[in-house]
Amino acid sequence: LPVRADIANRFLLNIQSIAELNLRNPKSAIRKLRFALEIDPYCPVINTNLAIAYFADNRREEAREYIYRGLNEAEEYGLDTSFHHFFITQVLTRRR
């Protein structure tokens, strides 16, 4: 089956952003994920990973915004949301 270029690009940007986070480069991960959101703004995985990248960059408000976007989209698709709830209750509510 042929793969649509936009889906492939979104997937590759997500994988690259995870590599950037592993290299402790959240700003680069954020750039890649923001571009991926231009391709598919409703992707729960991209929104969730963007929340993680913002959190890694000490940008808690943006992290909060995108974890809730990821949660809402995951619920729309009927996906497991346990990570979202963990992130909201255990990570975002923690004091610095």
N, C-alpha and C positions, 0 to 999 in steps of 0.2 A: 504494500500500500504506500502511496506517496505521502510524504509528511508536509504539511503546510509550513511555509517558511516562518510565519509569525509565531506559530506554536513552538517550532524548533528554536527560534531566537529567544523566546521567553524562557524556555527550559534551560538553554545554555547560559543566559544571564543569571538565572537562579543558581545554577551550579557554580558559576564563577563567583557569585556573591558569597556563597558558603565558603569557598576557598579563601576569599579575601577576609572573611571573619576569622577563619582559622589562622590566618597570618596576622591577625590583630590590626586589620586595616578597615575599620567600619565605614569610614568616609567613602572609600572606593566601593564597598558593598552597597552603600546607600545609593550611590550614583547608578550602579547597575540595576538595582531593584526599582528605582524610580523610572528608569527607562523601560523595564519589563512591565511596569504598571501602565505605561502608555500603550503597550500592546494589549494588555488584558487587565483593566482596572478592577475586575471582580474576582480575580484569582485568589482564593483563600491562602494558598501557600506563599505567594508573593507578598501579600499584605502581612502575613504572620512573620515571615523572614525579615521584612522591612522593620517591623516592631523590634525584633531582636537586634537588628543592626543599629537602630536608633538608641536602644538601651545600651548597647556596647559603646556608643559614642556619647554616653551620658546625656541623652536628650529624652528625658522621661515623658514629657508631654506628647512628643511625637510618637514615642513608643506606645503610649496609652491609646492614642488615636488609631494607630494601625493594628494593634492587637484586637481592638473592638471591631474594626473593619474585617479583619481575618475571621474573628468569631462569627460575625453576622453572615459572612459569605459561606463559612463552613456549615453553619446551621441551614442555610438555604440549600446546600448540596447534600445535606444529610450526613455530613462527615463527623467523625469523633472530635469533640471540642474539649477534651480533658486537658490538653496542653494549654489551651487558651485560658481556661479557668485557673490552672496552676500559675501561669505567668501573671495573671491579674492579681490573684490573691497572695501569692508568695513572693513574687519578684517586684512588682510595681508598688506594692504597699510597704515594702521594707524601707526603712530609713537609710540614708546614704552612709 
